[in-house]
Amino acid sequence: MEYVVWAGTALSLLGLAGIIYSIVAVSRARKAGLSDDALRARISRILPINLGALFVSMIGLMAVIIGVWLG
């Protein structure tokens, strides 16, 4: 079960990197001084990345918990 824990850790870190990317991208978009419509369009392109990163991170954390529980 050690492999499940390490795979889950890798997935969690990958998800965390995606979340950090989303935060940085939205921060840059806000600082760019875009109009309201352009800002909404840019944030709407970043939203699926954020949701996907949250999902990957959640799956990774679940794998860690299952690996620890079964190991």
CHARMM internal coordinates of N, CA and C (Angstrom, degrees):
IC EDIT
DIST 1 N 1 CA 1.4470
DIST 1 CA 1 C 1.5326
ANGL 1 N 1 CA 1 C 112.35
DIST 1 C 2 N 1.3070
ANGL 1 CA 1 C 2 N 115.12
DIHE 1 N 1 CA 1 C 2 N -6.93
DIST 2 N 2 CA 1.4654
ANGL 1 C 2 N 2 CA 118.63
DIHE 1 CA 1 C 2 N 2 CA 179.24
DIST 2 CA 2 C 1.5316
ANGL 2 N 2 CA 2 C 110.89
DIHE 1 C 2 N 2 CA 2 C -63.28
DIST 2 C 3 N 1.3386
ANGL 2 CA 2 C 3 N 116.41
DIHE 2 N 2 CA 2 C 3 N -33.70
DIST 3 N 3 CA 1.4626
ANGL 2 C 3 N 3 CA 119.85
DIHE 2 CA 2 C 3 N 3 CA 179.65
DIST 3 CA 3 C 1.5241
ANGL 3 N 3 CA 3 C 111.42
DIHE 2 C 3 N 3 CA 3 C -67.10
DIST 3 C 4 N 1.3097
ANGL 3 CA 3 C 4 N 116.38
DIHE 3 N 3 CA 3 C 4 N -34.50
DIST 4 N 4 CA 1.4646
ANGL 3 C 4 N 4 CA 119.94
DIHE 3 CA 3 C 4 N 4 CA 178.61
DIST 4 CA 4 C 1.5277
ANGL 4 N 4 CA 4 C 109.83
DIHE 3 C 4 N 4 CA 4 C -66.42
DIST 4 C 5 N 1.3184
ANGL 4 CA 4 C 5 N 116.53
DIHE 4 N 4 CA 4 C 5 N -39.47
DIST 5 N 5 CA 1.4589
ANGL 4 C 5 N 5 CA 120.42
DIHE 4 CA 4 C 5 N 5 CA 179.11
DIST 5 CA 5 C 1.5290
ANGL 5 N 5 CA 5 C 110.14
DIHE 4 C 5 N 5 CA 5 C -64.63
DIST 5 C 6 N 1.3314
ANGL 5 CA 5 C 6 N 117.13
DIHE 5 N 5 CA 5 C 6 N -45.67
DIST 6 N 6 CA 1.4711
ANGL 5 C 6 N 6 CA 119.73
DIHE 5 CA 5 C 6 N 6 CA -178.82
DIST 6 CA 6 C 1.5202
ANGL 6 N 6 CA 6 C 111.99
DIHE 5 C 6 N 6 CA 6 C -68.77
DIST 6 C 7 N 1.3297
ANGL 6 CA 6 C 7 N 117.01
DIHE 6 N 6 CA 6 C 7 N -37.19
DIST 7 N 7 CA 1.4676
ANGL 6 C 7 N 7 CA 119.90
DIHE 6 CA 6 C 7 N 7 CA 176.16
DIST 7 CA 7 C 1.5279
ANGL 7 N 7 CA 7 C 110.26
DIHE 6 C 7 N 7 CA 7 C -65.35
DIST 7 C 8 N 1.3141
ANGL 7 CA 7 C 8 N 116.78
DIHE 7 N 7 CA 7 C 8 N -40.99
DIST 8 N 8 CA 1.4647
ANGL 7 C 8 N 8 CA 120.43
DIHE 7 CA 7 C 8 N 8 CA 176.86
DIST 8 CA 8 C 1.5146
ANGL 8 N 8 CA 8 C 112.03
DIHE 7 C 8 N 8 CA 8 C -64.24
DIST 8 C 9 N 1.3262
ANGL 8 CA 8 C 9 N 116.40
DIHE 8 N 8 CA 8 C 9 N -37.66
DIST 9 N 9 CA 1.4603
ANGL 8 C 9 N 9 CA 120.27
DIHE 8 CA 8 C 9 N 9 CA 177.00
DIST 9 CA 9 C 1.5211
ANGL 9 N 9 CA 9 C 110.65
DIHE 8 C 9 N 9 CA 9 C -63.63
DIST 9 C 10 N 1.3322
ANGL 9 CA 9 C 10 N 116.46
DIHE 9 N 9 CA 9 C 10 N -42.65
DIST 10 N 10 CA 1.4583
ANGL 9 C 10 N 10 CA 120.15
DIHE 9 CA 9 C 10 N 10 CA 178.45
DIST 10 CA 10 C 1.5220
ANGL 10 N 10 CA 10 C 111.36
DIHE 9 C 10 N 10 CA 10 C -63.18
DIST 10 C 11 N 1.3301
ANGL 10 CA 10 C 11 N 116.48
DIHE 10 N 10 CA 10 C 11 N -42.06
DIST 11 N 11 CA 1.4657
ANGL 10 C 11 N 11 CA 119.64
DIHE 10 CA 10 C 11 N 11 CA 177.71
DIST 11 CA 11 C 1.5242
ANGL 11 N 11 CA 11 C 111.52
DIHE 10 C 11 N 11 CA 11 C -64.50
DIST 11 C 12 N 1.3120
ANGL 11 CA 11 C 12 N 116.96
DIHE 11 N 11 CA 11 C 12 N -40.02
DIST 12 N 12 CA 1.4602
ANGL 11 C 12 N 12 CA 120.21
DIHE 11 CA 11 C 12 N 12 CA 178.92
DIST 12 CA 12 C 1.5192
ANGL 12 N 12 CA 12 C 111.19
DIHE 11 C 12 N 12 CA 12 C -64.01
DIST 12 C 13 N 1.3204
ANGL 12 CA 12 C 13 N 116.66
DIHE 12 N 12 CA 12 C 13 N -41.13
DIST 13 N 13 CA 1.4646
ANGL 12 C 13 N 13 CA 120.02
DIHE 12 CA 12 C 13 N 13 CA 178.38
DIST 13 CA 13 C 1.5245
ANGL 13 N 13 CA 13 C 111.64
DIHE 12 C 13 N 13 CA 13 C -67.63
DIST 13 C 14 N 1.3273
ANGL 13 CA 13 C 14 N 116.57
DIHE 13 N 13 CA 13 C 14 N -37.23
DIST 14 N 14 CA 1.4577
ANGL 13 C 14 N 14 CA 120.29
DIHE 13 CA 13 C 14 N 14 CA 176.08
DIST 14 CA 14 C 1.5290
ANGL 14 N 14 CA 14 C 110.63
DIHE 13 C 14 N 14 CA 14 C -63.17
DIST 14 C 15 N 1.3166
ANGL 14 CA 14 C 15 N 116.42
DIHE 14 N 14 CA 14 C 15 N -43.53
DIST 15 N 15 CA 1.4619
ANGL 14 C 15 N 15 CA 120.59
DIHE 14 CA 14 C 15 N 15 CA 176.99
DIST 15 CA 15 C 1.5151
ANGL 15 N 15 CA 15 C 111.88
DIHE 14 C 15 N 15 CA 15 C -64.07
DIST 15 C 16 N 1.3305
ANGL 15 CA 15 C 16 N 116.97
DIHE 15 N 15 CA 15 C 16 N -39.56
DIST 16 N 16 CA 1.4568
ANGL 15 C 16 N 16 CA 120.74
DIHE 15 CA 15 C 16 N 16 CA 178.04
DIST 16 CA 16 C 1.5221
ANGL 16 N 16 CA 16 C 111.09
DIHE 15 C 16 N 16 CA 16 C -63.30
DIST 16 C 17 N 1.3305
ANGL 16 CA 16 C 17 N 116.69
DIHE 16 N 16 CA 16 C 17 N -39.08
DIST 17 N 17 CA 1.4704
ANGL 16 C 17 N 17 CA 120.23
DIHE 16 CA 16 C 17 N 17 CA 177.49
DIST 17 CA 17 C 1.5295
ANGL 17 N 17 CA 17 C 110.36
DIHE 16 C 17 N 17 CA 17 C -63.51
DIST 17 C 18 N 1.3248
ANGL 17 CA 17 C 18 N 117.22
DIHE 17 N 17 CA 17 C 18 N -39.55
DIST 18 N 18 CA 1.4586
ANGL 17 C 18 N 18 CA 120.35
DIHE 17 CA 17 C 18 N 18 CA 177.20
DIST 18 CA 18 C 1.5162
ANGL 18 N 18 CA 18 C 112.83
DIHE 17 C 18 N 18 CA 18 C -65.86
DIST 18 C 19 N 1.3139
ANGL 18 CA 18 C 19 N 116.80
DIHE 18 N 18 CA 18 C 19 N -37.50
DIST 19 N 19 CA 1.4643
ANGL 18 C 19 N 19 CA 120.77
DIHE 18 CA 18 C 19 N 19 CA 177.82
DIST 19 CA 19 C 1.5258
ANGL 19 N 19 CA 19 C 110.15
DIHE 18 C 19 N 19 CA 19 C -66.90
DIST 19 C 20 N 1.3139
ANGL 19 CA 19 C 20 N 117.02
DIHE 19 N 19 CA 19 C 20 N -42.52
DIST 20 N 20 CA 1.4650
ANGL 19 C 20 N 20 CA 120.62
DIHE 19 CA 19 C 20 N 20 CA 178.15
DIST 20 CA 20 C 1.5215
ANGL 20 N 20 CA 20 C 110.17
DIHE 19 C 20 N 20 CA 20 C -63.85
DIST 20 C 21 N 1.3408
ANGL 20 CA 20 C 21 N 117.03
DIHE 20 N 20 CA 20 C 21 N -40.96
DIST 21 N 21 CA 1.4636
ANGL 20 C 21 N 21 CA 120.10
DIHE 20 CA 20 C 21 N 21 CA 176.30
DIST 21 CA 21 C 1.5260
ANGL 21 N 21 CA 21 C 110.87
DIHE 20 C 21 N 21 CA 21 C -59.56
DIST 21 C 22 N 1.3237
ANGL 21 CA 21 C 22 N 117.24
DIHE 21 N 21 CA 21 C 22 N -42.75
DIST 22 N 22 CA 1.4625
ANGL 21 C 22 N 22 CA 121.00
DIHE 21 CA 21 C 22 N 22 CA 179.95
DIST 22 CA 22 C 1.5230
ANGL 22 N 22 CA 22 C 110.93
DIHE 21 C 22 N 22 CA 22 C -62.63
DIST 22 C 23 N 1.3187
ANGL 22 CA 22 C 23 N 116.81
DIHE 22 N 22 CA 22 C 23 N -42.35
DIST 23 N 23 CA 1.4624
ANGL 22 C 23 N 23 CA 120.82
DIHE 22 CA 22 C 23 N 23 CA 179.89
DIST 23 CA 23 C 1.5249
ANGL 23 N 23 CA 23 C 110.25
DIHE 22 C 23 N 23 CA 23 C -62.76
DIST 23 C 24 N 1.3253
ANGL 23 CA 23 C 24 N 116.19
DIHE 23 N 23 CA 23 C 24 N -45.67
DIST 24 N 24 CA 1.4667
ANGL 23 C 24 N 24 CA 120.29
DIHE 23 CA 23 C 24 N 24 CA -179.40
DIST 24 CA 24 C 1.5245
ANGL 24 N 24 CA 24 C 110.85
DIHE 23 C 24 N 24 CA 24 C -65.34
DIST 24 C 25 N 1.3307
ANGL 24 CA 24 C 25 N 117.30
DIHE 24 N 24 CA 24 C 25 N -41.43
DIST 25 N 25 CA 1.4641
ANGL 24 C 25 N 25 CA 120.88
DIHE 24 CA 24 C 25 N 25 CA -179.07
DIST 25 CA 25 C 1.5300
ANGL 25 N 25 CA 25 C 111.63
DIHE 24 C 25 N 25 CA 25 C -64.62
DIST 25 C 26 N 1.3174
ANGL 25 CA 25 C 26 N 116.96
DIHE 25 N 25 CA 25 C 26 N -42.52
DIST 26 N 26 CA 1.4752
ANGL 25 C 26 N 26 CA 119.62
DIHE 25 CA 25 C 26 N 26 CA 178.63
DIST 26 CA 26 C 1.5226
ANGL 26 N 26 CA 26 C 110.16
DIHE 25 C 26 N 26 CA 26 C -68.44
DIST 26 C 27 N 1.3180
ANGL 26 CA 26 C 27 N 117.34
DIHE 26 N 26 CA 26 C 27 N -38.13
DIST 27 N 27 CA 1.4612
ANGL 26 C 27 N 27 CA 120.47
DIHE 26 CA 26 C 27 N 27 CA 178.02
DIST 27 CA 27 C 1.5213
ANGL 27 N 27 CA 27 C 110.95
DIHE 26 C 27 N 27 CA 27 C -62.35
DIST 27 C 28 N 1.3226
ANGL 27 CA 27 C 28 N 117.21
DIHE 27 N 27 CA 27 C 28 N -43.04
DIST 28 N 28 CA 1.4705
ANGL 27 C 28 N 28 CA 120.40
DIHE 27 CA 27 C 28 N 28 CA 177.64
DIST 28 CA 28 C 1.5109
ANGL 28 N 28 CA 28 C 111.59
DIHE 27 C 28 N 28 CA 28 C -65.27
DIST 28 C 29 N 1.3249
ANGL 28 CA 28 C 29 N 116.57
DIHE 28 N 28 CA 28 C 29 N -37.68
DIST 29 N 29 CA 1.4612
ANGL 28 C 29 N 29 CA 120.13
DIHE 28 CA 28 C 29 N 29 CA 179.17
DIST 29 CA 29 C 1.5315
ANGL 29 N 29 CA 29 C 111.12
DIHE 28 C 29 N 29 CA 29 C -65.65
DIST 29 C 30 N 1.3144
ANGL 29 CA 29 C 30 N 116.78
DIHE 29 N 29 CA 29 C 30 N -37.77
DIST 30 N 30 CA 1.4685
ANGL 29 C 30 N 30 CA 119.94
DIHE 29 CA 29 C 30 N 30 CA 179.55
DIST 30 CA 30 C 1.5255
ANGL 30 N 30 CA 30 C 111.04
DIHE 29 C 30 N 30 CA 30 C -69.50
DIST 30 C 31 N 1.3342
ANGL 30 CA 30 C 31 N 116.23
DIHE 30 N 30 CA 30 C 31 N -37.42
DIST 31 N 31 CA 1.4620
ANGL 30 C 31 N 31 CA 120.17
DIHE 30 CA 30 C 31 N 31 CA -179.36
DIST 31 CA 31 C 1.5208
ANGL 31 N 31 CA 31 C 112.84
DIHE 30 C 31 N 31 CA 31 C -76.58
DIST 31 C 32 N 1.3332
ANGL 31 CA 31 C 32 N 118.35
DIHE 31 N 31 CA 31 C 32 N -13.92
DIST 32 N 32 CA 1.4604
ANGL 31 C 32 N 32 CA 121.65
DIHE 31 CA 31 C 32 N 32 CA -177.61
DIST 32 CA 32 C 1.5255
ANGL 32 N 32 CA 32 C 112.23
DIHE 31 C 32 N 32 CA 32 C -72.88
DIST 32 C 33 N 1.3044
ANGL 32 CA 32 C 33 N 117.50
DIHE 32 N 32 CA 32 C 33 N -12.83
DIST 33 N 33 CA 1.4626
ANGL 32 C 33 N 33 CA 120.67
DIHE 32 CA 32 C 33 N 33 CA 178.17
DIST 33 CA 33 C 1.5182
ANGL 33 N 33 CA 33 C 112.75
DIHE 32 C 33 N 33 CA 33 C 70.35
DIST 33 C 34 N 1.3032
ANGL 33 CA 33 C 34 N 116.86
DIHE 33 N 33 CA 33 C 34 N 37.05
DIST 34 N 34 CA 1.4630
ANGL 33 C 34 N 34 CA 121.28
DIHE 33 CA 33 C 34 N 34 CA -179.43
DIST 34 CA 34 C 1.5209
ANGL 34 N 34 CA 34 C 110.70
DIHE 33 C 34 N 34 CA 34 C -76.74
DIST 34 C 35 N 1.3228
ANGL 34 CA 34 C 35 N 114.53
DIHE 34 N 34 CA 34 C 35 N 162.11
DIST 35 N 35 CA 1.4628
ANGL 34 C 35 N 35 CA 118.42
DIHE 34 CA 34 C 35 N 35 CA 174.63
DIST 35 CA 35 C 1.5264
ANGL 35 N 35 CA 35 C 108.27
DIHE 34 C 35 N 35 CA 35 C -70.01
DIST 35 C 36 N 1.3123
ANGL 35 CA 35 C 36 N 115.66
DIHE 35 N 35 CA 35 C 36 N 168.35
DIST 36 N 36 CA 1.4624
ANGL 35 C 36 N 36 CA 120.65
DIHE 35 CA 35 C 36 N 36 CA -176.29
DIST 36 CA 36 C 1.5317
ANGL 36 N 36 CA 36 C 111.70
DIHE 35 C 36 N 36 CA 36 C -60.88
DIST 36 C 37 N 1.3286
ANGL 36 CA 36 C 37 N 116.49
DIHE 36 N 36 CA 36 C 37 N -43.09
DIST 37 N 37 CA 1.4661
ANGL 36 C 37 N 37 CA 119.69
DIHE 36 CA 36 C 37 N 37 CA -179.30
DIST 37 CA 37 C 1.5233
ANGL 37 N 37 CA 37 C 111.95
DIHE 36 C 37 N 37 CA 37 C -67.74
DIST 37 C 38 N 1.3235
ANGL 37 CA 37 C 38 N 116.98
DIHE 37 N 37 CA 37 C 38 N -40.28
DIST 38 N 38 CA 1.4719
ANGL 37 C 38 N 38 CA 120.47
DIHE 37 CA 37 C 38 N 38 CA 179.51
DIST 38 CA 38 C 1.5277
ANGL 38 N 38 CA 38 C 110.42
DIHE 37 C 38 N 38 CA 38 C -67.87
DIST 38 C 39 N 1.3284
ANGL 38 CA 38 C 39 N 116.69
DIHE 38 N 38 CA 38 C 39 N -37.51
DIST 39 N 39 CA 1.4592
ANGL 38 C 39 N 39 CA 120.23
DIHE 38 CA 38 C 39 N 39 CA 177.93
DIST 39 CA 39 C 1.5299
ANGL 39 N 39 CA 39 C 110.62
DIHE 38 C 39 N 39 CA 39 C -65.35
DIST 39 C 40 N 1.3145
ANGL 39 CA 39 C 40 N 116.98
DIHE 39 N 39 CA 39 C 40 N -42.38
DIST 40 N 40 CA 1.4687
ANGL 39 C 40 N 40 CA 120.45
DIHE 39 CA 39 C 40 N 40 CA 177.44
DIST 40 CA 40 C 1.5224
ANGL 40 N 40 CA 40 C 111.45
DIHE 39 C 40 N 40 CA 40 C -63.41
DIST 40 C 41 N 1.3215
ANGL 40 CA 40 C 41 N 116.77
DIHE 40 N 40 CA 40 C 41 N -39.02
DIST 41 N 41 CA 1.4659
ANGL 40 C 41 N 41 CA 120.23
DIHE 40 CA 40 C 41 N 41 CA 179.44
DIST 41 CA 41 C 1.5234
ANGL 41 N 41 CA 41 C 110.68
DIHE 40 C 41 N 41 CA 41 C -65.21
DIST 41 C 42 N 1.3271
ANGL 41 CA 41 C 42 N 117.17
DIHE 41 N 41 CA 41 C 42 N -42.45
DIST 42 N 42 CA 1.4606
ANGL 41 C 42 N 42 CA 119.76
DIHE 41 CA 41 C 42 N 42 CA -179.58
DIST 42 CA 42 C 1.5278
ANGL 42 N 42 CA 42 C 111.24
DIHE 41 C 42 N 42 CA 42 C -68.24
DIST 42 C 43 N 1.3216
ANGL 42 CA 42 C 43 N 116.74
DIHE 42 N 42 CA 42 C 43 N -41.27
DIST 43 N 43 CA 1.4704
ANGL 42 C 43 N 43 CA 119.94
DIHE 42 CA 42 C 43 N 43 CA 178.96
DIST 43 CA 43 C 1.5298
ANGL 43 N 43 CA 43 C 110.43
DIHE 42 C 43 N 43 CA 43 C -67.28
DIST 43 C 44 N 1.3219
ANGL 43 CA 43 C 44 N 117.66
DIHE 43 N 43 CA 43 C 44 N -34.77
DIST 44 N 44 CA 1.4655
ANGL 43 C 44 N 44 CA 119.45
DIHE 43 CA 43 C 44 N 44 CA 178.78
DIST 44 CA 44 C 1.5267
ANGL 44 N 44 CA 44 C 111.37
DIHE 43 C 44 N 44 CA 44 C -68.23
DIST 44 C 45 N 1.3392
ANGL 44 CA 44 C 45 N 118.77
DIHE 44 N 44 CA 44 C 45 N -24.07
DIST 45 N 45 CA 1.4583
ANGL 44 C 45 N 45 CA 120.65
DIHE 44 CA 44 C 45 N 45 CA 174.30
DIST 45 CA 45 C 1.5248
ANGL 45 N 45 CA 45 C 111.27
DIHE 44 C 45 N 45 CA 45 C -77.78
DIST 45 C 46 N 1.3337
ANGL 45 CA 45 C 46 N 117.32
DIHE 45 N 45 CA 45 C 46 N -26.97
DIST 46 N 46 CA 1.4612
ANGL 45 C 46 N 46 CA 121.74
DIHE 45 CA 45 C 46 N 46 CA -178.20
DIST 46 CA 46 C 1.5309
ANGL 46 N 46 CA 46 C 111.03
DIHE 45 C 46 N 46 CA 46 C -84.01
DIST 46 C 47 N 1.3008
ANGL 46 CA 46 C 47 N 117.83
DIHE 46 N 46 CA 46 C 47 N -27.06
DIST 47 N 47 CA 1.4693
ANGL 46 C 47 N 47 CA 122.52
DIHE 46 CA 46 C 47 N 47 CA -175.79
DIST 47 CA 47 C 1.5385
ANGL 47 N 47 CA 47 C 113.98
DIHE 46 C 47 N 47 CA 47 C -55.86
DIST 47 C 48 N 1.3381
ANGL 47 CA 47 C 48 N 119.88
DIHE 47 N 47 CA 47 C 48 N -45.55
DIST 48 N 48 CA 1.4789
ANGL 47 C 48 N 48 CA 118.03
DIHE 47 CA 47 C 48 N 48 CA 178.64
DIST 48 CA 48 C 1.5326
ANGL 48 N 48 CA 48 C 112.90
DIHE 47 C 48 N 48 CA 48 C -62.99
DIST 48 C 49 N 1.3201
ANGL 48 CA 48 C 49 N 117.19
DIHE 48 N 48 CA 48 C 49 N -33.32
DIST 49 N 49 CA 1.4652
ANGL 48 C 49 N 49 CA 120.27
DIHE 48 CA 48 C 49 N 49 CA 176.92
DIST 49 CA 49 C 1.5187
ANGL 49 N 49 CA 49 C 109.73
DIHE 48 C 49 N 49 CA 49 C -64.67
DIST 49 C 50 N 1.3194
ANGL 49 CA 49 C 50 N 116.01
DIHE 49 N 49 CA 49 C 50 N -42.87
DIST 50 N 50 CA 1.4590
ANGL 49 C 50 N 50 CA 120.85
DIHE 49 CA 49 C 50 N 50 CA 179.51
DIST 50 CA 50 C 1.5269
ANGL 50 N 50 CA 50 C 110.96
DIHE 49 C 50 N 50 CA 50 C -63.21
DIST 50 C 51 N 1.3074
ANGL 50 CA 50 C 51 N 117.21
DIHE 50 N 50 CA 50 C 51 N -46.41
DIST 51 N 51 CA 1.4656
ANGL 50 C 51 N 51 CA 120.40
DIHE 50 CA 50 C 51 N 51 CA -179.92
DIST 51 CA 51 C 1.5263
ANGL 51 N 51 CA 51 C 111.47
DIHE 50 C 51 N 51 CA 51 C -65.06
DIST 51 C 52 N 1.3210
ANGL 51 CA 51 C 52 N 116.95
DIHE 51 N 51 CA 51 C 52 N -40.17
DIST 52 N 52 CA 1.4603
ANGL 51 C 52 N 52 CA 120.15
DIHE 51 CA 51 C 52 N 52 CA 176.95
DIST 52 CA 52 C 1.5171
ANGL 52 N 52 CA 52 C 111.95
DIHE 51 C 52 N 52 CA 52 C -63.73
DIST 52 C 53 N 1.3328
ANGL 52 CA 52 C 53 N 116.30
DIHE 52 N 52 CA 52 C 53 N -40.26
DIST 53 N 53 CA 1.4628
ANGL 52 C 53 N 53 CA 120.33
DIHE 52 CA 52 C 53 N 53 CA 178.50
DIST 53 CA 53 C 1.5290
ANGL 53 N 53 CA 53 C 110.99
DIHE 52 C 53 N 53 CA 53 C -65.40
DIST 53 C 54 N 1.3127
ANGL 53 CA 53 C 54 N 116.96
DIHE 53 N 53 CA 53 C 54 N -40.27
DIST 54 N 54 CA 1.4666
ANGL 53 C 54 N 54 CA 119.93
DIHE 53 CA 53 C 54 N 54 CA 176.64
DIST 54 CA 54 C 1.5246
ANGL 54 N 54 CA 54 C 111.33
DIHE 53 C 54 N 54 CA 54 C -62.86
DIST 54 C 55 N 1.3310
ANGL 54 CA 54 C 55 N 116.98
DIHE 54 N 54 CA 54 C 55 N -40.09
DIST 55 N 55 CA 1.4560
ANGL 54 C 55 N 55 CA 121.25
DIHE 54 CA 54 C 55 N 55 CA 179.15
DIST 55 CA 55 C 1.5275
ANGL 55 N 55 CA 55 C 111.04
DIHE 54 C 55 N 55 CA 55 C -65.37
DIST 55 C 56 N 1.3314
ANGL 55 CA 55 C 56 N 117.01
DIHE 55 N 55 CA 55 C 56 N -45.32
DIST 56 N 56 CA 1.4699
ANGL 55 C 56 N 56 CA 120.68
DIHE 55 CA 55 C 56 N 56 CA 179.82
DIST 56 CA 56 C 1.5226
ANGL 56 N 56 CA 56 C 110.09
DIHE 55 C 56 N 56 CA 56 C -63.08
DIST 56 C 57 N 1.3147
ANGL 56 CA 56 C 57 N 116.52
DIHE 56 N 56 CA 56 C 57 N -41.47
DIST 57 N 57 CA 1.4571
ANGL 56 C 57 N 57 CA 120.65
DIHE 56 CA 56 C 57 N 57 CA 178.94
DIST 57 CA 57 C 1.5222
ANGL 57 N 57 CA 57 C 111.00
DIHE 56 C 57 N 57 CA 57 C -64.20
DIST 57 C 58 N 1.3130
ANGL 57 CA 57 C 58 N 116.92
DIHE 57 N 57 CA 57 C 58 N -40.32
DIST 58 N 58 CA 1.4657
ANGL 57 C 58 N 58 CA 120.79
DIHE 57 CA 57 C 58 N 58 CA 179.30
DIST 58 CA 58 C 1.5275
ANGL 58 N 58 CA 58 C 110.80
DIHE 57 C 58 N 58 CA 58 C -65.61
DIST 58 C 59 N 1.3156
ANGL 58 CA 58 C 59 N 117.54
DIHE 58 N 58 CA 58 C 59 N -42.95
DIST 59 N 59 CA 1.4604
ANGL 58 C 59 N 59 CA 121.32
DIHE 58 CA 58 C 59 N 59 CA 178.14
DIST 59 CA 59 C 1.5237
ANGL 59 N 59 CA 59 C 109.84
DIHE 58 C 59 N 59 CA 59 C -62.67
DIST 59 C 60 N 1.3241
ANGL 59 CA 59 C 60 N 117.30
DIHE 59 N 59 CA 59 C 60 N -40.49
DIST 60 N 60 CA 1.4558
ANGL 59 C 60 N 60 CA 120.80
DIHE 59 CA 59 C 60 N 60 CA 177.97
DIST 60 CA 60 C 1.5142
ANGL 60 N 60 CA 60 C 112.53
DIHE 59 C 60 N 60 CA 60 C -63.56
DIST 60 C 61 N 1.3146
ANGL 60 CA 60 C 61 N 116.81
DIHE 60 N 60 CA 60 C 61 N -43.40
DIST 61 N 61 CA 1.4607
ANGL 60 C 61 N 61 CA 119.63
DIHE 60 CA 60 C 61 N 61 CA 178.44
DIST 61 CA 61 C 1.5259
ANGL 61 N 61 CA 61 C 111.50
DIHE 60 C 61 N 61 CA 61 C -66.02
DIST 61 C 62 N 1.3221
ANGL 61 CA 61 C 62 N 116.75
DIHE 61 N 61 CA 61 C 62 N -36.12
DIST 62 N 62 CA 1.4595
ANGL 61 C 62 N 62 CA 119.82
DIHE 61 CA 61 C 62 N 62 CA 176.31
DIST 62 CA 62 C 1.5289
ANGL 62 N 62 CA 62 C 110.68
DIHE 61 C 62 N 62 CA 62 C -64.72
DIST 62 C 63 N 1.3297
ANGL 62 CA 62 C 63 N 116.62
DIHE 62 N 62 CA 62 C 63 N -39.57
DIST 63 N 63 CA 1.4637
ANGL 62 C 63 N 63 CA 120.33
DIHE 62 CA 62 C 63 N 63 CA 178.53
DIST 63 CA 63 C 1.5199
ANGL 63 N 63 CA 63 C 111.09
DIHE 62 C 63 N 63 CA 63 C -65.02
DIST 63 C 64 N 1.3322
ANGL 63 CA 63 C 64 N 117.00
DIHE 63 N 63 CA 63 C 64 N -39.30
DIST 64 N 64 CA 1.4702
ANGL 63 C 64 N 64 CA 120.05
DIHE 63 CA 63 C 64 N 64 CA 177.12
DIST 64 CA 64 C 1.5269
ANGL 64 N 64 CA 64 C 110.23
DIHE 63 C 64 N 64 CA 64 C -62.25
DIST 64 C 65 N 1.3183
ANGL 64 CA 64 C 65 N 116.62
DIHE 64 N 64 CA 64 C 65 N -45.89
DIST 65 N 65 CA 1.4598
ANGL 64 C 65 N 65 CA 120.22
DIHE 64 CA 64 C 65 N 65 CA -179.17
DIST 65 CA 65 C 1.5211
ANGL 65 N 65 CA 65 C 111.31
DIHE 64 C 65 N 65 CA 65 C -63.25
DIST 65 C 66 N 1.3214
ANGL 65 CA 65 C 66 N 116.72
DIHE 65 N 65 CA 65 C 66 N -43.14
DIST 66 N 66 CA 1.4731
ANGL 65 C 66 N 66 CA 120.00
DIHE 65 CA 65 C 66 N 66 CA 179.53
DIST 66 CA 66 C 1.5287
ANGL 66 N 66 CA 66 C 110.08
DIHE 65 C 66 N 66 CA 66 C -66.38
DIST 66 C 67 N 1.3253
ANGL 66 CA 66 C 67 N 117.66
DIHE 66 N 66 CA 66 C 67 N -40.63
DIST 67 N 67 CA 1.4533
ANGL 66 C 67 N 67 CA 120.48
DIHE 66 CA 66 C 67 N 67 CA 178.51
DIST 67 CA 67 C 1.5067
ANGL 67 N 67 CA 67 C 112.97
DIHE 66 C 67 N 67 CA 67 C -63.40
DIST 67 C 68 N 1.3206
ANGL 67 CA 67 C 68 N 117.31
DIHE 67 N 67 CA 67 C 68 N -40.68
DIST 68 N 68 CA 1.4604
ANGL 67 C 68 N 68 CA 120.90
DIHE 67 CA 67 C 68 N 68 CA 178.22
DIST 68 CA 68 C 1.5181
ANGL 68 N 68 CA 68 C 110.18
DIHE 67 C 68 N 68 CA 68 C -69.37
DIST 68 C 69 N 1.3296
ANGL 68 CA 68 C 69 N 116.61
DIHE 68 N 68 CA 68 C 69 N -40.90
DIST 69 N 69 CA 1.4548
ANGL 68 C 69 N 69 CA 121.31
DIHE 68 CA 68 C 69 N 69 CA -177.72
DIST 69 CA 69 C 1.5309
ANGL 69 N 69 CA 69 C 111.72
DIHE 68 C 69 N 69 CA 69 C -65.71
DIST 69 C 70 N 1.3249
ANGL 69 CA 69 C 70 N 116.23
DIHE 69 N 69 CA 69 C 70 N -41.37
DIST 70 N 70 CA 1.4599
ANGL 69 C 70 N 70 CA 119.69
DIHE 69 CA 69 C 70 N 70 CA -178.45
DIST 70 CA 70 C 1.5347
ANGL 70 N 70 CA 70 C 112.87
DIHE 69 C 70 N 70 CA 70 C -84.38
DIST 70 C 71 N 1.3093
ANGL 70 CA 70 C 71 N 116.84
DIHE 70 N 70 CA 70 C 71 N -20.00
DIST 71 N 71 CA 1.4756
ANGL 70 C 71 N 71 CA 120.22
DIHE 70 CA 70 C 71 N 71 CA -176.94
DIST 71 CA 71 C 1.4556
ANGL 71 N 71 CA 71 C 110.28
DIHE 70 C 71 N 71 CA 71 C -89.57
END
COOR INIT
IC SEED 1 N 1 CA 1 C
IC BUILD
